[in-house]
Amino acid sequence: MMLAAFVNVSANVGYPLLALLVGAESAGALVPGETALIVAAALAGQGRLSLPVVIGVAAGAAVVGDNTGYLLGRRGLRPLLAGRRASGRRRRLVARGDEFFQRHGGAAVFFGRWLPGLRVAAAWLAGESRMPWRRFLLWNALGGIGWASTIGTASTSSARARQDRLERSASSASGSPQSCFSSPAVASAALSLALPTDELVAELGN
């Protein structure tokens, strides 16, 4: 599994793998891009990767992937849906989509970054609806940076909190044997293990 590579490889491989998965998902491929960001950010929480680099790589890959999806939607999906052979019903649906992206395209592109289905489809739909590219690029860049920053920071904080809990649990567990000896039964057992056999018999005889 590709995500397992994050755990066992160096940062020189982890960052390109993160870029590949996030960029491919943003372009429309069914790969775990956001999961890759979560894993990489969690490793940053353990000190194995750099959080600023993880955020920068993920944001850049998201922008590049979304722009690829935008071009594919504009040049491929648009002619397919609204070509000369398109039915009247399909043309009306395309016209509604154009109107929606004309009014709410910026919000759809921006907030779509946090929604699994729309994250993959928003760029394609924006291209198909012929949303002006400069407007798309602005909201896409803001969404990519915001998404990478919030998901990355939250995942790192969660990983650090989990690690702190494990360390506290290990610390309390290491101190528990001292308190265990306050129990008479346990103390007696410990004493029996500590004394040689002859001394133990003499002790019991007394």
N, C-alpha and C positions, 0 to 999 in steps of 0.2 A: 504494500500500500504506500502511495506517495507521501502521505502525511507522516508516516513513520520515519521517513528520512529526516525530518526535522530533529528527531530525538537523538539520532546517532551520527549526524554529519556535522562538519564544521560550518561556521558562519558563512564561509565563502560559497558553500553550496546552498545553505538554508535561505539566504536572501534571494538568489536567482529563482529557487523553487517557489518561494512566496510570490515573486513577481509573475512567474508563469501561471500559477493557479488563479491568482486574483485577476490578471489580465484576461485569461481565457474565459473565466466565468463572466466577466464584464462584457466580453464580446459576444456572449450567448452560448458558450459551451457548458455542458452539464458537469461541472467539476466543482469541488468544495472550496471555493475561493475564500469565503468568509471564515470557514473552519480553519483554513490555513493561516489566516490572520490571527485567529484566537490562539492557535497552537504556538505560533511564532511569538506573540505577545506574552503568553504564559512562560515561554522559555526566557524571554527578556526579564520576566519577574524573578527567574532563578539566576540571572546574571550570565546566561549563556549566549544571549543576543542583546543588541542595543535597541531599546525601545524607540528612540528618535529615528534610527535607521529603519526599523520595522515599519513605523508609521509612514515615513517618506517613501519607502519602496511600495507599500500597499497603495498609498494615495496615487503615486505616479502610474502604477500598473492599472489602477481603476480608471484613470482618465484616458490612458492610451486604449484600453480595452473598450471602454464606452464609445470612444470616437470611431473605433473600428466597427462596432455594432451600428453606430449612426450611419456610416457610409454604406454598410451592407443593406440597412433598411431603406436608405434613400435610393440606392441604385438597383437593388434586387427586389425588395419587398414591394416597393411602390409600383413598379411596372406589373408585378404579378397580381396585385390586388385591384389596381385601377387602370389596367391596360384596356386595349380596344375591345377585347372579348369579355370584359367584366360585365356582369349583370347589373341591372338598374338598382337592385337591392344592395349589392356590394358597393356600388358607387356612392349610394346614400350613406352607408356605414363609414366609408372612407372620408366623406365630406364631414360627418360628425366628428370623426377623429381629428381631422384638420382643425375644426373649430375648437375642440377641446384643447389641443396643444397650442393653439393661438392664444387662448385665454389662460390656461393653467399649466402650460408646458414647463415653465421654470420650476414650479412647485413639484410637479410630477417627477422631473429629473432629479431634483434635489432630495426630496423625501423618499423617492424610490430606492435610494441607496440602502436604506435600512429595512426594506421589505423584500423578502427572498424572491418572490415571483416577479415583482416589478423591477427589482434590481437587474435582472437579466433582460427583461422585455422593454424597459423604458427607452433605452438608447435606440433600439430597432424601431419602436413606434415613433419616436421623435424624428428619426430620419425618414420614415415612411410618410409622416405627416408634413414633411418639409419645414420643420421648425428651423428658423434661421440659425445657421451654424454658430455664429458668434454668441448668440444668446444661449444656445445649447452648451457651448464650451464653458461659458461663465458659470452656469448653474451646475454643470457637471463637475467642474473643478472644485467648486465650493462643497458640493456633496461628497466628492471623493476624499477631500481633506478632512471634512467633518466626520465622515464615516470611519476612516482609518484612525483618526484621533480618539473618537469616543469608544469604539470597539477595542482598539489596542490598549488604551489606558485602563478601561474597565477590566479587560482580561488580565493585564499585568497586576493590577491591584488585587484581583481575586486570587491569582496564583501566589502572591506574596502573603496574603492573609491566610491561605491554606497552609503555606509553608511555616508561618509563624505558629499556627495551631499545632502542627505536627511537632515542631521543636519544643513547644511548651508541654505537650503530652509526653514526649520523650524525656524531658527534664524532670517532670513529676514522677514518671515511672522509675527513673534512675534513683530518685530519693525515697521511693516506697519501701525498699528492703530495710532501711533503718527503722522505719516505723513498725515494720512487721515484727521486729524482735521485742516489741513491747508486749506481745502476746506470750503468756507463760508456756503454752504448748509448743509454739515455734521455738522459743528460747531453749526449752528442754531438748528439743530435737537437735538444735544447733550444737548444744553442749555435748550431746551424745556423739555427734560426728567429730567434735573437736578432741575428745578424750581418747587415749589409747584404750584398748579392750580391757586390760587388767585393771586400769584405773577406773573404768566404767563399772566393772563388777564390784570393786571395792566400794565405789560410791553408792551403788544400789544396795550393797550389804549394810551400809550404815543407815 
